[in-house]
Amino acid sequence: MNLSPEAVPAAEPVAAPVRATGIGSWPGTSVREAVRTVRDLLVDGDVIGLPYLPETPGRGPGADIIGRAAGLLVDLPVDLQPSGWRLVDRPGRDAARTASLHREDLDELAEAYDGYTGSLKIQVAGPWSLAASLQLTRGERAVVDAGAVADLTASLADGVRARVADVRRLVPGADVVLQLDEPSLPAVLEGSLPTASGFGRIRSVDPQAAARGIQAVLAAHDGPTVLHCCDPSAPLPLMRATGATAIAIDLTGASAARWESVAATLERGTGLYAGCLPTDGTGTDTQARALVLDGFERAGLAGEALRGVVVSPACGLARLTREGARDVHRTALDTARRLREEVES
């Protein structure tokens, strides 16, 4: 399907009080099927869907969240060891494989979105999740070494800048939205990551230092940004303090205190990607709508505060079947339409 500018309206957030998207990962091993399915589901005339470049970790090493981000690092080569991804002196076969997977992603994106004009989201692991998983040459996690973290953060920022430039070159009409995924952020802040030996725990990272690292990578992009953490203990005050345009969190089990923090986030002017659909595919649009409206009511938020909310699954969908992932996206779209009615009523 050739998406000409005449056939597809510009997907500007102001045109849709409530939108819907996915978090990132998609089941299966075919990037072509994933890219085109997401496009067909989320590019629509009502400008409710926010399309994105799906990730297919089922393709193996280099397509996983850490391998993908490590493949973007500039002048910091990595290699895959039995214990995981490790920083090395020179790139090898694993780096070449990851680069090939990146090229395949971009080739399919360019073909599927030929002529497209509007918002287009890409996802990258953030600096702390990367530092918590990448190993130094001696086998310890990179997060234990402040100098290594600084180098990693700067290198990732350079890689993100280059990736955004690639997407803009291949899809000139795209308004690129950058999503940083930080699933390991709570563990980094709590000091709960195990050492290489497994007998100890790595010292916790100061929250201000954590925020500065994320800010440095977000600053590499001059467009909209999203900071995502699907951990139930995602640190909302820190996340909104990074200056991200929006935060994306799991709200399926949110407490009253969590909703109050959501209210503080919205009142600050930070947007919300509401993870109101479980990743097992069991959620309905009625349940998701009720979850969001009840949460807003408990937090004392008026219906107008829904404007700009983006409905999403709580996290990625790689563990579902392809049809299951499609159903979750359709439910997200239906939920967004129903919430839009609340804003427009």
N, C-alpha and C positions, 0 to 999 in steps of 0.2 A: 504494500500500500504506500503510494507516494503522497506524502502529506504536504500539499502545496499551501502557501500562505493564504490563498483564497478559500481553500477548503477547511482550514483549521483556524479558528479565531485565536487571537492572542490570549494567553492564559495568565492574566494579571491577577494577583491576589485580591485587589480591590473589587473585582467583578464578582467574586464569590464570597459571601460572608462566612461560609463554612466549606471546607474542602476535605478531600480524602486522599490518602496515599498509603504506601507500604514502607516498612522500615528498611528493607534491603535484600536479605537473602531469599532465594527462590529454590524450590526443589528441582531435581533432575540434573542432567549433565549437558544439556543443549543451551548454549547462551543465545542462539538465534531464537529458539522457541521462547525463552524467558523474556528477552527484550521485546519481541513482537507481541507477546501476550500482555505484558504490562502496558505497552503502548495502546493496544486495542481496548484494554479495560479503562485506562485512565485519561486518554485523550478524548474529550467529548465536547460537544457544542455548548453545554451548560457551564463549562469551565469549573466543574466540581472536582475532577480528578487532578492530582499533581503527579505527573509521570516521573519515573526515576530509572536509573541504570541498575537493573537487578544484578545481584551477585549469585553465582552458582557454585557454592563450595563443594558440591558433589563431583566436580571435575578433578578434585584431589589437591595435593600440595601446591601452593601458589594461588589457589582460588579461595583458600580459607581467609578469615578476617585478618590474621596476623601476616600471613604470607603475602596477601594483596598489598597491605600497607607497607610492608618491608620492601616490596618491589618498587615502591615509589621513592624510597630513600635515595638521596643524591650523595654519591661518593662514600656511601656506607654499605658495602656489599654484605649479603647474608647467604647462608647455606643451611640446608636442612640436615640436622643431626638426629639420631634416634631419640634424643631427649627434646627435640624441638628446633625452632629456628635460632641460628647463632650468627653473630657478627663475625666476619672473617676478613682476611687481608685482600682477597681478590675474588671476583665473582666466578661461579662455576656453573655446572649444569642446571642446578635448581634455580639460580637467578635467571638463566636463559629461558627456562620453562615458564617462570612467572612473567617475564617480559612478553613471551609469546601469548600467554593468556590475556594480558592487558591489551595487546594489539587486537586480539580477536574481539574483546569487548568493544573497543572503540570502532572497529570495522563494522560490527553489527549495529552499533548505535548510529553511526553515520548513515547507513543504508536505511534503517527503519525510520529515522527522523529527518529524512531528506525533505527540505522545505518547511519544516516545523518552526513555528514561532510561539514562544511561551516559556513557562517555567519548566525546568528539568533538573531533578535532584541527583546528586552523586554522593556516595558514602565512603568514608575512609576511617580506619581505626585511629583514635586519638593518641597523643603522645604517651599518656600514662598506661593505657592498656598495652601499647606497643612495648614500652619499657618494662612492664610487668611480665611480658612473655618472651621477649628477645633475650638471648643469653650472651654474655660477654665471652671472650675466648677462653677464659678459665672456667666457664660453666655456670657462673652465678647470673642471676637476673640483672639486666642492665639498670633497673631501678635502684640498685644499691649504690651506684656510682653517680654522684651529682654531675661530674664532668661528662660522663657518657650520656646522661639524660639530656644535658644541654646540647650536646652534639646531635643527638637523636632528634630533639625537638626542632632544631634549626634545619636539619636535613629533611625532616618530614614537611616542614613549611615550604621548603623549596620544591619538594616533590608535589605537594598539593597545588602550588602555583602553576607548575608545569602541566599537571593533569587538567586543571580548569582551562588553561590555555588550549590544550588539545581538544577538549569538548567544544569550546567556543569556535575553534577553527573548523571542526567537522560539522557542527550544527550552529551556523552563524546566528540564527534567530533565537538561540536558547538564552534564557535568563537563568544562569546556573545557580542552584541552591546547593551549598556545601553542608553535608551532615557529618559531624564527627561522632564516632561511636566510642563510648568509654565504659564498656561493661565492667572493667576491672577497677574503676575509680574508687568505689567504696572500700575494696580490699586494700588498695594503696593507702587510703586515708586512715583505715583502721589498724594497719600493721598486721594484717592477717595472712599475708602471702608467705608460704613456706620458703625457707632457704633451700639451696641446692641439695644439701644433705638430708633435708626433710625433718631435721631435729629441732630447728628453731624457726623463728618468724622474722621477716624483714622489718626493720624499723619503719614506723609510719611516716608519711610525707606531710609536711606542714601544709595546711589548706591554702594559704596564700601562695606558696610555691606551686602547688597544684594548679591553682587558678591562672597564675602567670604562664605556665607551660601551655595550657589550653588556649589562652589569649594569643600567644605567639603564633600558634597554628591557625587559629581563626582569622588573624590579621593578614594571613597570606591571601585571603579571598576578599575582593571588594564588593561582593554581592551578599544576598541573604545567607545566613548561617543557622544551623540547627545543632544543638548539643544533645546527644541521645545517651541515656543510660537506662537499661531495662531492669536493673537490680531494684528490688523492693525498697532498699535503703538509699536510693539515689539521693545525693546531697543537693537538694533544690537551692538553698541559699548560695552555695558555692557556684552551682551551675548558672544561675541567673547573674551572678557577679562577674562572670567571664565576658559579658557583653554579647553573647550569642543572640541573634535575632529571635530565636525561639528555642525552647527546650522540649525534648521528647521523652516521655516517661510512661511506665506501666501504671495504669490507674485501675486495673481490674480488681485489686484488693485494697484500694486506698482507704486509709483511716480518715477520721474527721480532721486530725492534725495535718495529714497530708493535703487534704483539700484546702485547708487554711493557708498552707504554704503555696498551693497553686494560685489562690486568690492574691497573695502577696506578689507572686510572679507576674500575673496579669496586670495588677495595679502598677507595677513598675514599668510596664510597657513591653515586657518580654512575651512573645507569642507562645502558644501551647500546641504541641502535637499530642493529642490525647490518645494514649494507648488503651482504648476501651474495649478491644476485642481480644479474647484469649487466643493464643497461638495454636491451640488444638483444634480449631475450627468449629467449636461448639456454640459460639456466640451468635445471637440474632440481633437485627437492627433495633428491635423493640427493647431488648435488654441493654444494648449499648446506649441507646438514647436515654433510657431511664437512668442508667449509671451516671451519665454526664449531667443530666438535668438535676438529679438528686444531689450530686456532689456540688454543683453550682449553688443550689438552694441552701445546702448546709453551710457553705462558705459565705453566704450572704451576697452572692454575685447576681446581678441583674441579667436578664436574658440578653441584653445588648452586649454583655461581656463575651458571648459566644462568637461574636464577629471576629473572624480571623483564625478561629480554632481549626486545626487540621485533625481529622479522625484517622486513626491508624490502628493496626494490630499492636499488641503489647511489645512484640519483638519480631524477629525475622521468622520466615515460614519454611525454611529449608527442610524441616522434618515432616512436613505434610506431603500429601500427594499433590500433583500439579492441579488436579481438579479441586482439591481442598483449598489450595492457595488462591485459585480463581474465586472460589466461593467466599473466602474471607474478604477479598477485595470488593466483590459485589456487595457484601454486607456493609463494608465501610462506606461505599458510595451511597447506599440506601440510608445509612445512618446520617451521613452528611446532609442529604436532601431533607430528611426529617428535622434535623437541627436547624437547617437554613430556614425552614418554615417558622421556627420559634423566633428567629431574628426578624423576619419580615412581617410577622403577624402584628 
